[in-house]
Amino acid sequence: MVDDNKQDQLPEGTQPNGSDDINTLTRSEKQSQSIENVSKTSEVVDGEKDETVPDGYYLPDADSDDSFGADMPQALLEFHSPTSAAINMPPTASAQYLTWLIGALAVFSILGMCFFPLDKVVSADGRLISTTTPLLIQPLEQSIIKSIDVKEGDFVTKGQIVAHLDPTLSDADIENLRVQVDTDKAEYERLRAEADGKTYTVDPSNSASVEQGNLFLKRKLEYDAKVDSFDQKIAEQQAQLKNYLASIAVLRGRVKVASDVHQMRQKLQQEEVGSKLSTLGSQDTLMDVESRLITAQQSANGTSKRIESLLSDRTAYIENWKGSVYKELNASLKQLAREDSEYKKARLRSKKIVLRAEQDAIVFSISKGSVGSVLNAGVPFMTLIPVGTGLEVEAVVAGDEVGYLKLGDKANIKFSTFPYTQYGGAEAILTNISADVFQPGDMTQETNRLGAAPITFREKPFFRARLKIEKYTLHGVPNFFHPTPGLTVSADIHVGKRTVAQYLMNGVVPQLTNGMRDPQ
């Protein structure tokens, strides 16, 4: 509300009761009235006009007792002077806590700089190298080039055909060698069964095995018949020996009886009871029985010797037969080994007419030659560089940073071709650090596998480091891309943790401790 004693100070169009009657004025009248009021109330400091206030504008003094701006409604004040309206607006609740918020953020920032650790890394530039020797593709024997299916720089997968050679050995020759190997193998198995006294097992699907099976049966029948013949003769002689032994036992009894009878006859003759004729008769009987006993004993001894001879002949036959079998077995084994070796060579030569890549690789070079030209045996035809496996990173480390490194440190590998944040890279581990420092002049073509030393190290010493790639984290790369030796990379080797405050102090403290020490 406007005080009654200040009614004369109210601008025209404003009622003493505080009601705004300015709506009854036209727009031009409002503007002229506002300019007239402002011009009447402009202040002059020390008799001079304030240069900071443009003509036609009124800036009330802070200690002025003029309550025009303070008593004017906010809506009218915004129209009269937007600056004064903004100054007179009451502070918001959020503005009251803004200072505290800024202060808290500053405190938390300082605490974060002092206590929250960050990774400390040593960066090293280098490239991928292969730890495996290059793959050499060469013919097994002198051959003629039939076709070359790749060119230098091509990526080949394991088992992919890279060239065809004209075969020097026909398929018919290989088949003949295979049949000969099957025959020799069947013969060896048959002889092995004969030597071990086992039955030979026939493979019905193999004609050579069937033939050897028939031969086994024939030889077995012959062997069994011969042995049975010896056994039969031995049995006959043993039967005769038994008869002779039985006769000998009987004759020995009769000799005893005849001897007793003869003694009794002699006694009777001495007593003149018996006649001499009876004595001679008993003596003749005794001599006859003894003669028959001797004959039986001789026959028994002869039969025993014949049995021993037959047994010896039987054993000799068996041993001779086994010896013959073992001799044939040895010869068959040698023949089988020789034929199998020839067959394997033939198969290998047959396979080598189609040259294939042993593993995933890049075709590095192809010898000078064209379709129809002759390749000599053992002469390298192609050189392949393996990819995907056996790759390591050889990098250079600044001499003033190598002290942070130790074997086993983890590292992130970033490929120069692909941004790390978008495509990823690889994970590696530090496996080797050169034993001595290298000077830029020491990096000759023979000793430097990195090529020219990096620009950052051409004027200061550096060390060489080797990192083993443990896992690739690449994603989203083109399908045709494969890590190959020679790709330039950078390695971020993790060597520890530190805070932002430590990083800042590492730059400030040396200046404080080493500065202002010059004698001048």
ZILINUR-V928589 format. One record per run of one state. SS is the DSSP state (H for helix, E for strand, C for the rest). FROM is the first residue (numbers start at 1). LEN is the number of residues. If there is no record, write none. Layout:
SS_FROM_LEN / SS_FROM_LEN
This chain:
C_1_3 / H_4_6 / C_10_4 / E_14_1 / C_15_5 / E_20_1 / C_21_1 / H_22_3 / C_25_2 / H_27_14 / C_41_3 / E_44_2 / C_46_2 / E_48_2 / C_50_18 / H_68_4 / C_72_2 / H_74_7 / C_81_1 / H_82_7 / C_89_4 / H_93_23 / C_116_1 / E_117_14 / C_131_4 / E_135_4 / C_139_4 / E_143_6 / C_149_6 / E_155_2 / C_157_4 / E_161_6 / C_167_4 / H_171_26 / C_197_10 / H_207_64 / C_271_5 / H_276_76 / C_352_2 / E_354_3 / C_357_4 / E_361_6 / C_367_7 / E_374_2 / C_376_4 / E_380_7 / C_387_4 / E_391_8 / C_399_3 / H_402_3 / C_405_5 / E_410_6 / C_416_4 / H_420_4 / C_424_2 / E_426_8 / C_434_4 / E_438_1 / C_439_1 / H_440_3 / C_443_12 / H_455_3 / C_458_4 / E_462_11 / C_473_15 / E_488_12 / H_500_15 / C_515_6
